[in-house]
Structure formats: structure tokens, C-alpha cells
């Protein structure tokens, strides 16, 4: 054992240049991502800025139990999970379907045009995107309501009726990110051996059969990895866009954990309580990520670690 360790140290010293390359990234994460974590201590204290993190009074899990016992707890969980699962159900399969379709297109000009049109919205900033959504969905001047009017449908107040908020958020997310997500799957499809398709054609396989038995199995490892990553962010829905689209009339269905933490922590200055809520959110996400990763590892032998 001792000789083995000495051998490992000797190898490390012989390749010290590689460790120099890693050092900046290691220091970056250590200083800017791990060192600030000591701030989560305020979730277990009654934090007073003048007394500092260490000088404030310890209260244990009091802020967590206050949050669990609050009347808005289940509303926040329901809204957060509702938006996340809706986004996952609609936003996860669409890039796969688009990638499989584009992969079958032989006209390169049409293919590149569709790719450009679909992933261009990804580069629009969240602020501009939110402004566009509000303008498009306006009941008096919005193009969506004008279009619905052609079919005799009266104006709908999408942004003030709570029942429409989740659909507006998810559909706008699909519009903005489906094309971008397709790039990853197209890259995976590019790695499929053409000889497999040629052999399948010789055996008489149809195009749909080749997609089902060759292309989709080639995408499964990528799909699993992205599904694990998406599950790990299940309770971390897009905070910025929700905050920009939120108003007092749709608050019933738009208030999620992230916006609640912002409102309570920064606007109401309840630092310890908001830190406890944020820590709870992060722990649930971490637990989901680990659980899904372990299940995937046992079922498919594909995992993040």
C-alpha cells in the first residue's frame, strides 16, 4: 500500500504541468463557489447584519419549521412542481423529435434554415423575451388575440388569468430553447455509424424502422444524462422570467419558491428565513439528482458519476 502511494505521488510529480492547468479552475470554484457557502449558517440563526454571521443568535431549525407550517407552503410547492413537471413533459421530448426529423432531411439548405430559425430565439435575453410575451398576449393589441379573433374567439387576458400562467411560461420556454436543445441530439446522431443504416437498408428496413432501431438507441445515453440534469433542477425553475411575467393578478399560480425567496429575503429583509427556504430548495434538488442518478446507474448503466 505504501509503495503504491509513493508510486502515485511520483507519477503526480512527473506530470506537475497538468496540475498547473487545473489549479486556476480549482481556485475559482474554491473561492467563489465553496467559500461563500459558510453563509448558509444564517438559515440556522436570527441573522442581524450588525452582529455578523458568527455573532447572530442560533435558533436551530426554527425557520424551517416555520416555513413547513406556513399556509403558503403547499401553494409554493404546487406551483414550483407544476411548472417544472409541465416544462419537463413538454420541453424534454420536443428537441428529440426535432433532431430526429432534421436528421432525416436531405436538403441541406432547408435543414440549415430550420436549424437557424429554431435556435435563434435562444439568444434573445430574458428581459426582451418577457417584453415580447407581454406584447404578443395583450388582450387589446396582441397578435395572438388578433389571430384567435379570426376564429371568433374573444380576447383572453393571458397575463392576468392565473389559469393561463403555467401554459404561457412553458410554451414560451419551448419556443426559446427547443432549437438549442436539438443541437446536442443532432451531434449524437452524427456519431451513428452510416454502415449500420446501409446494412439496415439492404435488409429491407424502412425509414421509421431505422429511426426506431438505430437512431433512438444511439440517443438514449444522451437523453438519460439530460434527463438527470433536468431532474436535478426540478425545483429551480427560471426565476428571472417568472419574476418579469409575474403580477398581482396571476400571483396565485406564478409564485414559486425562487420568487418567494427573493421577495422575503431582499424586499422584506428576512434574511435567515429566506436562506432556510433556499437551502431547503437546494437540498431537495440535490437529493433528486442523486436519487435519479443512482436509479439510472442501476437500470441503464448510464450516469453522471
PLY file of the C-alpha trace (Angstrom):
ply
format ascii 1.0
element vertex 305
property float x
property float y
property float z
element edge 304
property int vertex1
property int vertex2
end_header
0.00 0.00 0.00
2.82 2.39 0.99
4.75 1.62 -2.20
1.58 2.17 -4.24
1.06 5.63 -2.69
4.70 6.55 -3.29
4.31 5.48 -6.90
1.19 7.66 -7.27
2.99 10.70 -5.79
5.93 10.06 -8.11
3.60 9.98 -11.15
1.89 13.18 -9.97
5.24 14.98 -9.65
6.26 13.83 -13.12
3.08 15.39 -14.60
3.02 18.57 -12.47
2.36 20.71 -15.54
-1.12 19.20 -15.86
-1.94 20.16 -12.26
-0.90 23.75 -13.01
-3.58 23.82 -15.73
-6.20 22.57 -13.27
-5.17 24.99 -10.49
-6.99 28.15 -11.76
-10.29 26.30 -12.18
-9.84 24.65 -8.77
-9.16 28.02 -7.09
-12.11 29.63 -8.88
-14.58 27.06 -7.56
-12.96 27.08 -4.10
-13.11 30.88 -3.71
-16.32 31.80 -5.50
-18.46 28.67 -5.05
-17.37 26.86 -1.89
-16.06 29.59 0.43
-19.35 31.65 0.26
-21.25 28.54 1.42
-20.48 29.43 5.02
-23.29 31.98 4.55
-25.90 29.19 4.77
-25.29 29.30 8.51
-27.72 32.22 8.71
-30.51 29.73 7.91
-29.97 28.38 11.44
-29.64 31.80 13.11
-31.58 35.00 13.62
-29.22 36.93 11.39
-28.59 40.56 12.30
-26.28 42.35 9.82
-24.63 44.46 12.52
-23.70 41.32 14.51
-22.44 39.32 11.54
-22.89 35.64 10.72
-20.96 34.33 13.73
-22.34 36.83 16.24
-26.04 36.25 15.49
-28.18 34.05 17.74
-28.57 30.32 16.95
-32.20 29.17 16.51
-31.64 25.69 15.03
-34.35 24.54 12.61
-36.91 27.17 13.68
-37.03 28.87 10.25
-37.50 25.52 8.50
-40.43 24.52 10.74
-41.98 27.99 10.28
-41.84 27.51 6.52
-43.27 23.97 6.65
-46.13 25.12 8.93
-46.94 28.25 6.88
-50.22 28.42 4.93
-48.39 29.19 1.65
-46.03 26.17 1.83
-48.13 23.80 -0.29
-49.09 26.57 -2.73
-45.39 27.26 -3.41
-44.59 23.54 -3.77
-47.59 23.01 -6.07
-46.70 25.98 -8.31
-43.00 25.11 -8.45
-43.55 21.42 -9.19
-46.41 22.20 -11.59
-44.29 24.50 -13.75
-41.24 22.19 -13.57
-43.11 19.00 -14.49
-45.06 20.79 -17.23
-41.77 22.09 -18.68
-40.17 18.65 -18.42
-43.11 16.85 -20.05
-43.28 19.25 -22.99
-39.77 20.63 -23.27
-37.82 17.37 -22.94
-39.20 15.28 -25.86
-39.57 18.12 -28.40
-35.82 18.61 -29.08
-35.51 14.84 -29.58
-38.34 14.77 -32.12
-36.98 17.83 -33.92
-33.47 16.33 -34.05
-34.76 13.01 -35.41
-36.78 14.88 -38.06
-33.93 17.17 -39.10
-31.57 14.21 -39.29
-33.79 12.69 -41.99
-33.88 15.89 -44.08
-31.58 15.58 -47.09
-31.94 19.17 -48.37
-29.05 20.88 -46.57
-30.31 24.43 -47.26
-33.75 23.68 -45.79
-32.12 21.88 -42.87
-29.81 24.78 -42.02
-32.67 27.27 -42.38
-34.88 25.33 -39.97
-31.99 24.98 -37.51
-31.24 28.71 -37.62
-34.89 29.71 -37.23
-35.45 27.33 -34.30
-32.35 28.09 -32.24
-32.17 31.86 -32.89
-34.73 32.64 -30.09
-32.28 31.13 -27.58
-30.09 34.23 -27.93
-32.86 36.65 -27.01
-32.38 37.97 -23.49
-34.89 37.06 -20.81
-35.93 40.71 -20.40
-36.60 41.17 -24.12
-38.36 37.79 -24.31
-40.64 38.71 -21.40
-41.50 42.04 -23.05
-42.33 40.25 -26.30
-44.57 37.76 -24.49
-46.49 40.54 -22.74
-46.87 42.47 -26.02
-47.93 39.42 -28.07
-50.51 38.34 -25.48
-52.06 41.73 -24.83
-55.90 41.37 -24.96
-56.27 44.65 -26.91
-53.23 44.88 -29.22
-51.54 41.44 -29.01
-51.11 39.45 -32.23
-52.19 36.20 -30.51
-55.61 37.60 -29.58
-55.99 39.12 -33.07
-55.28 35.66 -34.53
-57.78 33.99 -32.18
-60.31 36.65 -33.20
-60.22 35.30 -36.77
-61.86 32.14 -35.40
-64.46 34.03 -33.41
-62.65 33.62 -30.08
-62.90 36.64 -27.82
-59.85 38.34 -26.27
-58.13 36.37 -23.49
-56.19 38.06 -20.70
-53.36 35.55 -20.66
-51.21 37.53 -18.25
-53.90 38.30 -15.67
-55.78 34.99 -15.54
-53.89 32.60 -13.17
-55.00 29.52 -15.11
-53.01 30.60 -18.17
-49.70 31.45 -16.48
-48.11 27.97 -16.49
-49.01 27.42 -20.15
-47.64 30.83 -21.16
-44.40 30.22 -19.27
-43.86 26.68 -20.59
-44.79 27.44 -24.20
-42.52 30.48 -24.31
-39.72 28.33 -22.84
-40.30 25.72 -25.54
-40.19 28.43 -28.23
-36.91 29.79 -26.87
-34.99 26.59 -26.10
-36.21 23.72 -28.28
-33.91 24.57 -31.18
-30.92 24.97 -28.90
-31.55 21.61 -27.24
-31.76 19.99 -30.66
-28.07 20.70 -31.32
-26.97 18.21 -28.66
-29.10 15.41 -30.12
-28.00 16.18 -33.69
-24.39 15.90 -32.52
-25.18 12.47 -31.01
-26.88 11.36 -34.23
-23.83 12.45 -36.23
-21.86 9.79 -34.37
-24.04 6.93 -35.65
-22.08 4.64 -37.96
-23.52 5.05 -41.54
-22.73 1.39 -42.22
-25.46 0.41 -39.77
-28.02 2.31 -41.85
-26.63 0.84 -45.08
-26.88 -2.69 -43.67
-30.45 -2.00 -42.50
-31.43 -0.72 -45.96
-30.00 -3.87 -47.53
-32.10 -5.92 -45.10
-35.21 -4.02 -46.22
-35.71 -1.79 -43.15
-37.98 1.21 -43.67
-37.01 4.75 -42.61
-39.17 4.53 -39.49
-37.63 1.18 -38.56
-34.12 2.64 -38.91
-35.09 5.58 -36.70
-36.58 3.25 -34.09
-33.87 0.58 -34.02
-30.72 2.63 -34.83
-31.14 6.37 -34.15
-33.21 6.29 -30.95
-30.94 3.71 -29.20
-27.98 5.94 -30.13
-29.68 8.88 -28.40
-30.61 7.06 -25.19
-27.35 7.78 -23.24
-27.63 11.50 -24.12
-31.32 11.51 -23.21
-30.61 9.90 -19.83
-27.84 12.37 -18.96
-30.00 15.38 -19.87
-32.97 13.91 -18.00
-30.83 13.51 -14.88
-29.63 17.12 -15.16
-33.18 18.39 -15.70
-34.46 16.41 -12.72
-31.73 17.94 -10.57
-33.19 21.37 -11.37
-36.80 20.33 -10.83
-37.42 22.93 -8.10
-35.19 25.58 -9.69
-37.49 26.99 -12.35
-36.47 30.06 -14.34
-36.57 32.72 -11.65
-35.90 35.78 -13.86
-38.64 35.15 -16.41
-41.24 34.27 -13.79
-40.42 37.45 -11.88
-40.72 39.55 -15.06
-44.04 37.95 -16.07
-45.47 37.96 -12.56
-48.11 40.44 -11.44
-50.57 40.69 -8.56
-53.38 39.11 -10.62
-51.51 35.94 -11.62
-49.63 35.57 -8.31
-51.89 32.67 -7.36
-50.22 30.39 -9.91
-46.92 32.21 -10.58
-45.47 32.43 -7.09
-42.73 29.78 -6.83
-40.04 29.09 -4.23
-37.42 31.18 -6.04
-39.60 34.31 -6.29
-40.74 33.82 -2.69
-37.11 33.72 -1.52
-36.38 36.92 -3.44
-39.44 38.72 -2.07
-38.97 37.64 1.54
-35.19 37.84 1.61
-34.39 41.03 -0.31
-37.62 43.04 -0.20
-38.77 42.13 3.33
-35.21 41.73 4.70
-35.99 38.37 6.39
-32.53 37.05 5.58
-32.48 33.96 7.79
-35.95 32.78 6.81
-35.28 33.20 3.09
-31.92 31.43 3.47
-33.70 28.48 5.12
-36.24 28.29 2.29
-33.47 28.50 -0.33
-31.43 25.82 1.46
-34.47 23.53 1.58
-34.93 24.04 -2.16
-31.27 23.26 -2.89
-31.27 20.13 -0.71
-34.38 18.75 -2.43
-32.75 19.34 -5.83
-29.54 17.64 -4.71
-31.49 14.66 -3.32
-33.45 14.30 -6.58
-30.26 14.48 -8.63
-28.53 11.79 -6.56
-31.61 9.53 -6.50
-32.27 9.73 -10.26
-28.56 9.26 -10.99
-28.43 6.11 -8.85
-31.62 4.70 -10.40
-30.25 5.38 -13.89
-26.94 3.75 -12.95
-28.69 0.54 -11.91
-31.23 0.45 -14.73
-29.21 1.62 -17.74
-25.58 1.79 -16.54
-25.54 5.44 -17.69
-24.94 8.07 -15.02
-23.18 11.32 -14.22
-20.73 9.64 -11.86
0 1
1 2
2 3
3 4
4 5
5 6
6 7
7 8
8 9
9 10
10 11
11 12
12 13
13 14
14 15
15 16
16 17
17 18
18 19
19 20
20 21
21 22
22 23
23 24
24 25
25 26
26 27
27 28
28 29
29 30
30 31
31 32
32 33
33 34
34 35
35 36
36 37
37 38
38 39
39 40
40 41
41 42
42 43
43 44
44 45
45 46
46 47
47 48
48 49
49 50
50 51
51 52
52 53
53 54
54 55
55 56
56 57
57 58
58 59
59 60
60 61
61 62
62 63
63 64
64 65
65 66
66 67
67 68
68 69
69 70
70 71
71 72
72 73
73 74
74 75
75 76
76 77
77 78
78 79
79 80
80 81
81 82
82 83
83 84
84 85
85 86
86 87
87 88
88 89
89 90
90 91
91 92
92 93
93 94
94 95
95 96
96 97
97 98
98 99
99 100
100 101
101 102
102 103
103 104
104 105
105 106
106 107
107 108
108 109
109 110
110 111
111 112
112 113
113 114
114 115
115 116
116 117
117 118
118 119
119 120
120 121
121 122
122 123
123 124
124 125
125 126
126 127
127 128
128 129
129 130
130 131
131 132
132 133
133 134
134 135
135 136
136 137
137 138
138 139
139 140
140 141
141 142
142 143
143 144
144 145
145 146
146 147
147 148
148 149
149 150
150 151
151 152
152 153
153 154
154 155
155 156
156 157
157 158
158 159
159 160
160 161
161 162
162 163
163 164
164 165
165 166
166 167
167 168
168 169
169 170
170 171
171 172
172 173
173 174
174 175
175 176
176 177
177 178
178 179
179 180
180 181
181 182
182 183
183 184
184 185
185 186
186 187
187 188
188 189
189 190
190 191
191 192
192 193
193 194
194 195
195 196
196 197
197 198
198 199
199 200
200 201
201 202
202 203
203 204
204 205
205 206
206 207
207 208
208 209
209 210
210 211
211 212
212 213
213 214
214 215
215 216
216 217
217 218
218 219
219 220
220 221
221 222
222 223
223 224
224 225
225 226
226 227
227 228
228 229
229 230
230 231
231 232
232 233
233 234
234 235
235 236
236 237
237 238
238 239
239 240
240 241
241 242
242 243
243 244
244 245
245 246
246 247
247 248
248 249
249 250
250 251
251 252
252 253
253 254
254 255
255 256
256 257
257 258
258 259
259 260
260 261
261 262
262 263
263 264
264 265
265 266
266 267
267 268
268 269
269 270
270 271
271 272
272 273
273 274
274 275
275 276
276 277
277 278
278 279
279 280
280 281
281 282
282 283
283 284
284 285
285 286
286 287
287 288
288 289
289 290
290 291
291 292
292 293
293 294
294 295
295 296
296 297
297 298
298 299
299 300
300 301
301 302
302 303
303 304
